[in-house]
Amino acid sequence: MSDLLNADALATTYDASSIQVLEGLEAVRKRPAMYIGDIGSKGLHHLVYEVVDNSIDEALAGYCDHIKVIINPNESITVIDNGRGIPTDIHEKEKRSALEVVMTVLHAGGKFDKDSYKVSGGLHGVGVSCVNALSAHLTVNVYRNNKIYTQEYERGKPLYSVKENGQSHLRGTEVTFLPDDTIFQVTHYSFDILANRLRELAFLNKGVRLSITDMRQKNDDGEPFSLEFYSQEGLKEFVRYLDSNRDGLIEEPIFMSTEKSGIPVDVAMQYNTSFTESVQSYVNNINTIEGGTHLAGFRRALTRTLKAYADKSGLLAKLKIEINGDDFREGLTAVISVKVPEPQFEGQTKTKLGNSEVAGAVDQAVNEMLTHYLEEHPKEAKAIVNKVVVAATARHAARKAKELVQRKGVLASSGLPGKLADCSERDPERCEIYLVEGDSAGGTAKQGRDRKFQAILPLKGKILNVEKAIPHKIFDNDEIRTIFTALGLSIGTDDDSKALNMERLRYHKVIIMTDADVDGSHIATLILTFFFRYMRELIERGYVYIAAPPLYLVKKGKDEKYAWSEDQRKAIVAEYTKDGKETGIHIQRYKGLGEMNAEQLWGTTMNPEFRILKQVDIENAGEASRTFSMLMGDEVPPRREFIERNAKYARIDA
């Protein structure tokens, strides 16, 4: 710990008077989802983010440069930083230690005092007190004033007053908490989810070292598995990382860091040879997945500045079709990060920035950056404009293909594909559609389904790999056209030719059901790639699922049980085993859906009372985009490296 905590001079203005109290903790345990989003995996991991955000706030204020996260064997989490340490002196209003106030009162903290923090992260802003309320046990150690201060809590209530617990030359805060298993549906932490967030924070806060250690697993040397993230160049390195599986159009990312109207603006962007756009936007380290005014300002400046340069240079003289904003963003990977003192969030998930003044600041900053870059780099500028011309030409061809998709859907007598077995229910909220691999399995699913609310769409073979395909070829593909028509979706609006029109969506559950073998996994990945690139809103609204058919049928005599994992199979075999003998036990391994009859498929995979559905979620859009490019793109080495690195973790599971 000594490498994390040091005895640098403390800021004299950060004491108990900096802590302002807004609200108590009464409702947190009763309605946890209101404060952390949900009580599933997302909410569980959000607890860690809240504690880490406090440490990042110290880094933003210039007092912290090292943050360490430890996943302990019992699924508790320890977060250590070398910031100033939470104040421990007596809070004037509360008449108790400021540390106890911070830990037990909702919305109590230094981030509400502009003199303590100019900007602060954390989407929900509920702070470590919410983590405390939702933990079975929490211990905090503060290293401050050459002393150690300690307090412990159970379910948010202090077990004793803040006490001195020895002397130390270290500085910082150490929080260890165990999530309350009477509240959370799951209590197992994912190393990858936490590591991805820490990597993201390292890119967004250059010069801050973040590490994660998993005490539950060992590396090849027998030591706890750990990763460390540190970035010297910040967003520039972030863009390189996101684009690592694509061929770059320009050698170095375009980058700028400036301040406009009192708002710090950082932007890094890079063009590649792909047909997809990947733009990530952040406000105070929060991933604004729905965009907002900062993203609007970026896009406006990008289109205006590039078009002005292209017109001035005469590179568009021979183009006979009109270009639009989408054409300037094809093959673009960019990260926009702004720091806003009082951000206003809106949108469906409260991750859309609404501050109007930010649009102008970003617009001005990007305009100046691009104008300077294009003048100083004529070779790269020409390559970018040529890419725009190709994009406009491809978009024109794709538009005709899109119109064909929608026209064919209307011309059919029912407006639906012939191979779709539709359901009788018409309320989309009650309807679900299974995208089934192959006509054979599709036929079995049609026989086994509940016709009232379950529709079946068999897909022939592997659909087109959209990661490699030219856009207009995508809409020429029969299976993709069929999916669009069956779902009732169309693409293209006056404002955004890539926007998904959701008004006529016919199902609020779209379930991918493929064989439990390598080919089935590949088909599911192809479909997910298509959804991510062209129907992402379906995923963001929580409408996309993956069916989990059983892997085994274990029989002994007339008794039979299904197993969805290797561990379940072993447990059933152990249950059937007598005197150490497995006599009379028959195990059937299901490799394809066609190996089950209609009754079995209904009972195990389609019956809402017993089935297992995995909801597809985008935890991190940038990381998801990078992963799809790696798995389904043209670059073989990154994919080979991924397979070699993860082969030892491969397992048969549901």
PEPE-V111235 format. One record per residue. N is the residue number from 0. RES is the residue in one small letter. OMEGA is omega in whole degrees, 0 to 359 (999 if undefined). BURIAL is 1 if it has 24 or more other ideal C-beta (glycine too) atoms within 12 Angstrom, else 0. Layout:
BEGIN
N&RES&OMEGA&BURIAL + N&RES&OMEGA&BURIAL
END
This chain:
BEGIN
0&m&184&0 + 1&s&178&0 + 2&d&181&0 + 3&l&190&1 + 4&l&180&1 + 5&n&189&1 + 6&a&176&0 + 7&d&183&0 + 8&a&180&0 + 9&l&174&1 + 10&a&187&0 + 11&t&184&0 + 12&t&183&0 + 13&y&179&1 + 14&d&185&1 + 15&a&181&1 + 16&s&179&0 + 17&s&185&1 + 18&i&180&1 + 19&q&184&1 + 20&v&180&1 + 21&l&190&0 + 22&e&179&0 + 23&g&186&0 + 24&l&194&1 + 25&e&190&0 + 26&a&189&0 + 27&v&182&1 + 28&r&179&1 + 29&k&182&0 + 30&r&185&0 + 31&p&183&1 + 32&a&179&1 + 33&m&187&0 + 34&y&183&1 + 35&i&175&1 + 36&g&176&1 + 37&d&180&1 + 38&i&175&1 + 39&g&183&0 + 40&s&181&1 + 41&k&180&1 + 42&g&179&1 + 43&l&181&1 + 44&h&179&1 + 45&h&176&1 + 46&l&180&1 + 47&v&182&1 + 48&y&181&1 + 49&e&180&1 + 50&v&179&1 + 51&v&179&1 + 52&d&177&1 + 53&n&179&1 + 54&s&178&1 + 55&i&176&1 + 56&d&176&1 + 57&e&178&1 + 58&a&178&1 + 59&l&180&1 + 60&a&176&1 + 61&g&185&0 + 62&y&185&1 + 63&c&177&1 + 64&d&179&1 + 65&h&180&1 + 66&i&182&1 + 67&k&177&1 + 68&v&179&1 + 69&i&171&1 + 70&i&183&1 + 71&n&183&0 + 72&p&182&0 + 73&n&180&0 + 74&e&169&1 + 75&s&183&1 + 76&i&173&1 + 77&t&176&1 + 78&v&181&1 + 79&i&173&1 + 80&d&177&1 + 81&n&176&1 + 82&g&184&1 + 83&r&185&1 + 84&g&180&1 + 85&i&179&1 + 86&p&182&1 + 87&t&181&1 + 88&d&187&1 + 89&i&177&0 + 90&h&188&1 + 91&e&183&0 + 92&k&186&0 + 93&e&179&1 + 94&k&175&0 + 95&r&184&1 + 96&s&178&1 + 97&a&177&1 + 98&l&179&1 + 99&e&178&1 + 100&v&180&1 + 101&v&186&1 + 102&m&187&1 + 103&t&180&1 + 104&v&181&1 + 105&l&179&1 + 106&h&173&1 + 107&a&180&1 + 108&g&183&1 + 109&g&184&1 + 110&k&177&1 + 111&f&179&1 + 112&d&184&1 + 113&k&178&0 + 114&d&181&0 + 115&s&180&1 + 116&y&177&1 + 117&k&175&0 + 118&v&177&1 + 119&s&180&1 + 120&g&180&1 + 121&g&184&1 + 122&l&184&1 + 123&h&176&1 + 124&g&183&1 + 125&v&172&1 + 126&g&186&1 + 127&v&179&1 + 128&s&177&1 + 129&c&176&1 + 130&v&179&1 + 131&n&182&1 + 132&a&185&1 + 133&l&179&1 + 134&s&175&1 + 135&a&179&1 + 136&h&178&1 + 137&l&176&1 + 138&t&176&1 + 139&v&173&1 + 140&n&178&1 + 141&v&178&1 + 142&y&189&1 + 143&r&178&1 + 144&n&180&1 + 145&n&178&0 + 146&k&174&0 + 147&i&177&1 + 148&y&186&1 + 149&t&169&1 + 150&q&178&1 + 151&e&184&1 + 152&y&170&1 + 153&e&181&0 + 154&r&174&1 + 155&g&183&1 + 156&k&181&0 + 157&p&175&1 + 158&l&176&0 + 159&y&179&0 + 160&s&178&0 + 161&v&183&1 + 162&k&172&0 + 163&e&186&0 + 164&n&179&0 + 165&g&180&0 + 166&q&180&0 + 167&s&175&1 + 168&h&183&0 + 169&l&179&1 + 170&r&177&1 + 171&g&182&1 + 172&t&178&1 + 173&e&181&1 + 174&v&174&1 + 175&t&182&1 + 176&f&178&1 + 177&l&181&1 + 178&p&183&1 + 179&d&182&1 + 180&d&174&0 + 181&t&179&0 + 182&i&186&1 + 183&f&179&1 + 184&q&176&0 + 185&v&179&0 + 186&t&179&1 + 187&h&181&0 + 188&y&176&1 + 189&s&178&1 + 190&f&184&1 + 191&d&181&1 + 192&i&180&1 + 193&l&180&1 + 194&a&180&1 + 195&n&179&1 + 196&r&179&1 + 197&l&176&1 + 198&r&179&1 + 199&e&180&1 + 200&l&178&1 + 201&a&177&1 + 202&f&184&1 + 203&l&182&1 + 204&n&184&1 + 205&k&180&1 + 206&g&177&0 + 207&v&181&1 + 208&r&178&1 + 209&l&180&1 + 210&s&176&1 + 211&i&179&1 + 212&t&179&1 + 213&d&182&1 + 214&m&182&1 + 215&r&182&0 + 216&q&182&0 + 217&k&174&0 + 218&n&183&0 + 219&d&179&0 + 220&d&180&0 + 221&g&179&0 + 222&e&176&0 + 223&p&183&0 + 224&f&183&0 + 225&s&175&1 + 226&l&177&1 + 227&e&182&0 + 228&f&179&1 + 229&y&181&0 + 230&s&177&1 + 231&q&185&0 + 232&e&175&0 + 233&g&187&1 + 234&l&178&1 + 235&k&178&1 + 236&e&179&1 + 237&f&180&1 + 238&v&178&1 + 239&r&180&1 + 240&y&180&1 + 241&l&184&1 + 242&d&188&1 + 243&s&181&1 + 244&n&180&1 + 245&r&177&1 + 246&d&182&0 + 247&g&177&1 + 248&l&176&1 + 249&i&189&1 + 250&e&185&0 + 251&e&176&0 + 252&p&173&1 + 253&i&188&1 + 254&f&172&1 + 255&m&175&1 + 256&s&185&0 + 257&t&176&1 + 258&e&180&0 + 259&k&180&1 + 260&s&179&0 + 261&g&181&0 + 262&i&176&1 + 263&p&181&1 + 264&v&175&1 + 265&d&180&1 + 266&v&171&1 + 267&a&182&1 + 268&m&182&1 + 269&q&175&1 + 270&y&176&1 + 271&n&185&1 + 272&t&181&1 + 273&s&181&1 + 274&f&185&1 + 275&t&177&1 + 276&e&177&1 + 277&s&181&1 + 278&v&179&1 + 279&q&181&1 + 280&s&184&1 + 281&y&172&1 + 282&v&181&1 + 283&n&179&1 + 284&n&178&1 + 285&i&178&1 + 286&n&181&1 + 287&t&187&1 + 288&i&177&1 + 289&e&177&1 + 290&g&180&1 + 291&g&188&1 + 292&t&179&1 + 293&h&178&1 + 294&l&178&1 + 295&a&178&1 + 296&g&178&1 + 297&f&182&1 + 298&r&180&1 + 299&r&181&1 + 300&a&180&1 + 301&l&182&1 + 302&t&184&1 + 303&r&184&0 + 304&t&180&1 + 305&l&180&1 + 306&k&179&1 + 307&a&179&0 + 308&y&182&1 + 309&a&178&1 + 310&d&182&0 + 311&k&182&0 + 312&s&178&0 + 313&g&183&0 + 314&l&180&1 + 315&l&187&1 + 316&a&185&0 + 317&k&181&0 + 318&l&185&0 + 319&k&179&0 + 320&i&182&0 + 321&e&177&0 + 322&i&177&1 + 323&n&185&1 + 324&g&180&1 + 325&d&183&1 + 326&d&180&1 + 327&f&183&1 + 328&r&179&1 + 329&e&182&1 + 330&g&182&1 + 331&l&169&1 + 332&t&184&1 + 333&a&174&1 + 334&v&177&1 + 335&i&179&1 + 336&s&178&1 + 337&v&176&1 + 338&k&185&1 + 339&v&183&1 + 340&p&181&0 + 341&e&182&0 + 342&p&176&1 + 343&q&183&0 + 344&f&178&1 + 345&e&179&0 + 346&g&185&0 + 347&q&182&0 + 348&t&179&1 + 349&k&178&0 + 350&t&177&1 + 351&k&183&1 + 352&l&183&1 + 353&g&182&1 + 354&n&185&1 + 355&s&184&0 + 356&e&182&1 + 357&v&181&1 + 358&a&181&1 + 359&g&180&1 + 360&a&180&1 + 361&v&178&1 + 362&d&182&1 + 363&q&181&1 + 364&a&181&1 + 365&v&178&1 + 366&n&180&1 + 367&e&180&0 + 368&m&184&1 + 369&l&180&1 + 370&t&179&1 + 371&h&183&0 + 372&y&183&1 + 373&l&179&1 + 374&e&183&0 + 375&e&184&0 + 376&h&183&0 + 377&p&180&0 + 378&k&179&0 + 379&e&179&1 + 380&a&179&1 + 381&k&179&0 + 382&a&180&1 + 383&i&181&1 + 384&v&177&1 + 385&n&177&1 + 386&k&178&1 + 387&v&180&1 + 388&v&178&1 + 389&v&180&1 + 390&a&179&1 + 391&a&179&1 + 392&t&179&1 + 393&a&179&1 + 394&r&179&1 + 395&h&178&1 + 396&a&180&0 + 397&a&180&1 + 398&r&178&1 + 399&k&179&0 + 400&a&178&1 + 401&k&180&1 + 402&e&178&1 + 403&l&177&1 + 404&v&183&1 + 405&q&181&1 + 406&r&179&0 + 407&k&178&1 + 408&g&182&1 + 409&v&185&0 + 410&l&178&0 + 411&a&186&0 + 412&s&179&0 + 413&s&183&0 + 414&g&184&0 + 415&l&179&1 + 416&p&183&1 + 417&g&183&0 + 418&k&176&1 + 419&l&171&1 + 420&a&188&1 + 421&d&177&1 + 422&c&183&1 + 423&s&179&0 + 424&e&182&0 + 425&r&177&0 + 426&d&184&0 + 427&p&181&1 + 428&e&182&0 + 429&r&186&0 + 430&c&175&1 + 431&e&180&1 + 432&i&176&1 + 433&y&171&1 + 434&l&192&1 + 435&v&179&1 + 436&e&172&1 + 437&g&181&1 + 438&d&182&0 + 439&s&178&0 + 440&a&178&1 + 441&g&178&1 + 442&g&177&0 + 443&t&180&1 + 444&a&179&1 + 445&k&180&1 + 446&q&187&0 + 447&g&188&1 + 448&r&168&1 + 449&d&188&1 + 450&r&183&0 + 451&k&186&0 + 452&f&182&1 + 453&q&176&1 + 454&a&182&1 + 455&i&175&1 + 456&l&177&1 + 457&p&177&1 + 458&l&184&1 + 459&k&176&1 + 460&g&182&0 + 461&k&179&1 + 462&i&182&1 + 463&l&174&1 + 464&n&186&1 + 465&v&180&1 + 466&e&182&1 + 467&k&191&1 + 468&a&172&1 + 469&i&187&1 + 470&p&184&1 + 471&h&175&1 + 472&k&180&0 + 473&i&183&1 + 474&f&172&1 + 475&d&185&0 + 476&n&185&1 + 477&d&184&1 + 478&e&180&1 + 479&i&176&1 + 480&r&181&1 + 481&t&179&1 + 482&i&179&1 + 483&f&184&1 + 484&t&181&1 + 485&a&181&1 + 486&l&181&1 + 487&g&185&1 + 488&l&172&1 + 489&s&180&1 + 490&i&173&1 + 491&g&173&1 + 492&t&179&0 + 493&d&184&0 + 494&d&186&0 + 495&d&184&0 + 496&s&178&1 + 497&k&183&1 + 498&a&180&0 + 499&l&179&1 + 500&n&187&1 + 501&m&188&1 + 502&e&184&0 + 503&r&177&0 + 504&l&190&1 + 505&r&183&1 + 506&y&176&1 + 507&h&169&1 + 508&k&175&1 + 509&v&191&1 + 510&i&177&1 + 511&i&182&1 + 512&m&182&1 + 513&t&179&1 + 514&d&180&1 + 515&a&176&1 + 516&d&184&0 + 517&v&179&0 + 518&d&179&0 + 519&g&178&1 + 520&s&179&0 + 521&h&179&0 + 522&i&178&1 + 523&a&179&1 + 524&t&177&1 + 525&l&180&1 + 526&i&179&1 + 527&l&177&1 + 528&t&178&1 + 529&f&179&1 + 530&f&183&1 + 531&f&183&1 + 532&r&189&1 + 533&y&178&1 + 534&m&187&1 + 535&r&182&1 + 536&e&176&1 + 537&l&179&1 + 538&i&183&1 + 539&e&178&1 + 540&r&177&1 + 541&g&184&0 + 542&y&186&1 + 543&v&182&1 + 544&y&173&1 + 545&i&178&1 + 546&a&180&1 + 547&a&176&1 + 548&p&180&1 + 549&p&179&1 + 550&l&184&1 + 551&y&165&1 + 552&l&182&1 + 553&v&183&1 + 554&k&167&0 + 555&k&186&0 + 556&g&179&0 + 557&k&181&0 + 558&d&178&0 + 559&e&179&0 + 560&k&179&1 + 561&y&178&1 + 562&a&180&1 + 563&w&179&1 + 564&s&179&0 + 565&e&179&0 + 566&d&178&0 + 567&q&179&1 + 568&r&181&1 + 569&k&181&0 + 570&a&180&0 + 571&i&178&1 + 572&v&179&1 + 573&a&179&0 + 574&e&181&0 + 575&y&185&1 + 576&t&177&0 + 577&k&178&0 + 578&d&177&0 + 579&g&181&0 + 580&k&180&0 + 581&e&182&0 + 582&t&175&0 + 583&g&180&0 + 584&i&179&1 + 585&h&181&0 + 586&i&176&1 + 587&q&178&0 + 588&r&179&0 + 589&y&176&1 + 590&k&181&0 + 591&g&178&1 + 592&l&182&1 + 593&g&179&1 + 594&e&176&0 + 595&m&174&1 + 596&n&186&0 + 597&a&181&1 + 598&e&179&0 + 599&q&181&1 + 600&l&177&1 + 601&w&186&1 + 602&g&185&0 + 603&t&194&1 + 604&t&186&1 + 605&m&179&1 + 606&n&183&0 + 607&p&181&0 + 608&e&187&0 + 609&f&187&0 + 610&r&173&1 + 611&i&176&1 + 612&l&176&1 + 613&k&178&0 + 614&q&180&1 + 615&v&184&1 + 616&d&176&1 + 617&i&179&1 + 618&e&182&1 + 619&n&186&1 + 620&a&180&1 + 621&g&179&1 + 622&e&177&1 + 623&a&179&1 + 624&s&179&1 + 625&r&181&1 + 626&t&178&1 + 627&f&177&1 + 628&s&180&1 + 629&m&184&1 + 630&l&190&1 + 631&m&182&1 + 632&g&184&1 + 633&d&186&0 + 634&e&183&1 + 635&v&184&0 + 636&p&179&0 + 637&p&180&1 + 638&r&178&0 + 639&r&179&0 + 640&e&179&0 + 641&f&181&1 + 642&i&181&0 + 643&e&182&0 + 644&r&187&0 + 645&n&183&0 + 646&a&183&0 + 647&k&179&0 + 648&y&184&0 + 649&a&180&0 + 650&r&175&0 + 651&i&185&0 + 652&d&179&0 + 653&a&999&1
END
